[in-house]
């Protein structure tokens, strides 16, 4: 039997937990997460802020983003990153937003590395700098 259950890769012989092994800043505003399975995820902070899964930013029933990408400042930073149990990270952003809990499953799904997103969409321009 193979598949995924609650963020876990299920195989008849093994179970791999979806957890970060290491995190580092790859560039200004770009977080790198090395996952337990060896995948090296790439997460621009502004992209994370634009896709925050909290109820204020994302419709709880449809999953549709309520936050407009242009509403996020171009120069948004992660001021703090805290683990939430063994399943998520909580970011405090420089624009004051801090209610989003980014599950490991959500983060893997939104990885922006070249393997996961080979063709990057054009990023809309924001009028807000800060």
C-alpha contacts under 8 A as a table, 3 or more apart, distances in Angstrom:
res1	aa1	res2	aa2	distance
1	X	10	X	7.31
1	X	11	X	5.62
1	X	12	X	5.03
2	X	9	X	7.56
2	X	10	X	5.23
2	X	11	X	4.39
2	X	12	X	6.42
3	X	9	X	6.04
3	X	10	X	5.17
3	X	11	X	6.76
4	X	7	X	6.20
4	X	8	X	5.42
4	X	9	X	4.63
4	X	10	X	5.51
5	X	8	X	5.21
5	X	9	X	6.63
5	X	10	X	6.79
7	X	17	X	7.46
7	X	18	X	6.06
7	X	104	X	7.48
7	X	105	X	5.46
8	X	15	X	6.92
8	X	16	X	6.11
8	X	17	X	5.24
8	X	18	X	5.80
9	X	15	X	5.85
9	X	16	X	5.36
9	X	17	X	6.79
9	X	18	X	7.50
10	X	14	X	6.78
10	X	15	X	5.21
10	X	16	X	7.10
11	X	14	X	5.24
11	X	15	X	6.08
16	X	36	X	7.72
16	X	37	X	7.19
17	X	36	X	7.17
18	X	35	X	7.00
18	X	36	X	6.50
18	X	37	X	7.53
18	X	104	X	6.64
18	X	105	X	7.31
19	X	35	X	5.82
19	X	36	X	5.66
19	X	86	X	7.40
19	X	87	X	7.29
19	X	104	X	6.59
20	X	23	X	7.19
20	X	33	X	6.25
20	X	34	X	5.80
20	X	35	X	4.32
20	X	36	X	5.76
20	X	104	X	7.88
21	X	33	X	7.48
21	X	34	X	5.51
21	X	35	X	5.12
21	X	36	X	5.12
22	X	33	X	5.89
22	X	34	X	5.12
22	X	35	X	7.03
23	X	31	X	7.15
23	X	32	X	5.56
23	X	33	X	4.49
23	X	34	X	6.19
24	X	31	X	6.05
24	X	32	X	5.23
24	X	33	X	6.66
25	X	28	X	7.00
25	X	29	X	7.50
25	X	30	X	5.93
25	X	31	X	4.73
25	X	32	X	5.81
26	X	30	X	5.60
26	X	31	X	5.85
26	X	32	X	5.74
27	X	30	X	5.15
27	X	31	X	7.38
29	X	44	X	5.76
29	X	45	X	5.31
29	X	46	X	7.39
29	X	76	X	7.86
29	X	77	X	6.19
29	X	78	X	7.63
30	X	42	X	6.83
30	X	43	X	5.53
30	X	44	X	4.17
30	X	45	X	5.78
31	X	42	X	6.02
31	X	43	X	4.99
31	X	44	X	6.08
31	X	45	X	6.85
32	X	40	X	6.80
32	X	41	X	5.58
32	X	42	X	4.81
32	X	43	X	6.18
33	X	40	X	5.76
33	X	41	X	4.97
33	X	42	X	6.58
33	X	43	X	7.87
34	X	38	X	6.23
34	X	39	X	5.81
34	X	40	X	4.41
34	X	41	X	6.09
35	X	38	X	5.32
35	X	39	X	5.30
35	X	40	X	6.31
35	X	41	X	7.39
36	X	39	X	7.44
40	X	113	X	7.67
41	X	108	X	7.26
41	X	111	X	5.49
41	X	112	X	6.91
41	X	113	X	5.82
42	X	111	X	5.71
42	X	112	X	5.19
42	X	113	X	4.92
43	X	47	X	7.08
43	X	48	X	6.82
43	X	110	X	7.92
43	X	111	X	6.10
43	X	112	X	5.88
43	X	113	X	7.72
44	X	47	X	5.27
44	X	48	X	6.45
44	X	112	X	7.66
45	X	48	X	5.06
45	X	49	X	6.21
45	X	76	X	7.04
45	X	77	X	6.24
45	X	78	X	6.49
46	X	49	X	5.03
46	X	50	X	6.07
46	X	72	X	7.27
46	X	73	X	7.85
46	X	74	X	7.12
46	X	75	X	7.66
46	X	76	X	5.90
46	X	77	X	7.28
47	X	50	X	5.04
47	X	51	X	6.22
48	X	51	X	5.15
48	X	52	X	5.94
49	X	52	X	5.16
49	X	72	X	7.19
49	X	93	X	7.47
50	X	67	X	6.83
50	X	68	X	7.40
50	X	69	X	5.53
50	X	72	X	6.42
51	X	57	X	7.51
51	X	58	X	7.72
51	X	65	X	7.05
51	X	67	X	7.91
52	X	57	X	5.95
52	X	58	X	6.90
52	X	100	X	5.72
52	X	101	X	7.94
52	X	102	X	7.47
53	X	57	X	6.34
53	X	58	X	5.44
53	X	100	X	5.69
53	X	101	X	6.81
53	X	102	X	6.74
54	X	57	X	5.49
54	X	58	X	5.87
54	X	99	X	6.14
54	X	100	X	4.49
54	X	101	X	6.73
55	X	58	X	5.26
55	X	59	X	6.04
55	X	60	X	5.89
56	X	59	X	7.51
56	X	66	X	7.30
56	X	67	X	7.85
57	X	65	X	6.00
57	X	66	X	5.04
57	X	67	X	4.93
58	X	63	X	5.78
58	X	64	X	5.67
58	X	65	X	4.40
58	X	66	X	5.19
58	X	67	X	7.00
59	X	62	X	5.60
59	X	63	X	5.00
59	X	64	X	5.29
59	X	65	X	6.24
59	X	66	X	6.37
60	X	63	X	5.71
65	X	68	X	7.36
67	X	71	X	6.97
68	X	71	X	5.39
68	X	72	X	7.48
69	X	72	X	5.72
69	X	124	X	7.20
69	X	126	X	7.59
70	X	73	X	7.30
70	X	124	X	6.91
70	X	125	X	6.62
70	X	126	X	4.53
70	X	127	X	6.93
70	X	128	X	7.40
71	X	126	X	7.08
71	X	128	X	7.09
72	X	76	X	7.28
72	X	126	X	7.26
72	X	128	X	7.06
73	X	76	X	5.52
73	X	95	X	7.60
73	X	126	X	6.67
73	X	127	X	7.68
73	X	128	X	4.78
73	X	129	X	4.99
73	X	130	X	4.93
74	X	126	X	6.27
74	X	128	X	6.34
74	X	129	X	5.00
74	X	130	X	6.60
75	X	129	X	5.77
75	X	130	X	5.62
76	X	93	X	6.72
76	X	94	X	5.63
76	X	95	X	6.48
76	X	130	X	6.71
77	X	93	X	5.61
77	X	94	X	5.17
77	X	95	X	7.91
78	X	81	X	7.02
78	X	91	X	6.37
78	X	92	X	5.79
78	X	93	X	4.54
78	X	94	X	6.13
79	X	91	X	7.51
79	X	92	X	5.49
79	X	93	X	5.51
79	X	94	X	5.93
80	X	91	X	5.73
80	X	92	X	5.03
80	X	93	X	7.20
81	X	89	X	6.53
81	X	90	X	5.68
81	X	91	X	4.63
81	X	92	X	6.49
82	X	89	X	5.56
82	X	90	X	5.15
82	X	91	X	6.52
83	X	86	X	7.19
83	X	87	X	7.93
83	X	88	X	6.02
83	X	89	X	4.54
83	X	90	X	6.25
84	X	87	X	6.32
84	X	88	X	4.98
84	X	89	X	5.38
84	X	90	X	6.51
84	X	101	X	7.68
85	X	88	X	6.67
87	X	103	X	5.65
87	X	104	X	5.72
88	X	101	X	6.33
88	X	102	X	5.29
88	X	103	X	3.89
88	X	104	X	5.15
89	X	101	X	5.91
89	X	102	X	5.19
89	X	103	X	6.34
89	X	104	X	7.42
90	X	98	X	7.27
90	X	99	X	7.52
90	X	100	X	6.16
90	X	101	X	4.81
90	X	102	X	6.11
91	X	98	X	5.91
91	X	99	X	7.84
91	X	100	X	6.85
91	X	101	X	7.36
91	X	102	X	7.95
92	X	96	X	6.91
92	X	97	X	6.07
92	X	98	X	4.40
92	X	99	X	7.83
93	X	96	X	5.60
93	X	97	X	5.36
93	X	98	X	6.20
94	X	97	X	7.25
95	X	130	X	7.39
97	X	100	X	7.90
102	X	106	X	6.11
102	X	107	X	6.39
103	X	106	X	5.05
103	X	107	X	6.24
104	X	107	X	5.02
104	X	108	X	6.16
105	X	108	X	5.24
105	X	109	X	6.17
106	X	109	X	5.11
106	X	110	X	6.21
107	X	110	X	5.08
107	X	111	X	6.11
108	X	111	X	5.25
111	X	116	X	6.31
111	X	117	X	7.60
112	X	116	X	6.10
112	X	117	X	5.58
113	X	116	X	5.42
113	X	117	X	5.97
113	X	118	X	7.58
114	X	117	X	5.15
114	X	118	X	4.64
114	X	119	X	7.63
115	X	118	X	5.66
117	X	120	X	6.19
126	X	129	X	7.30
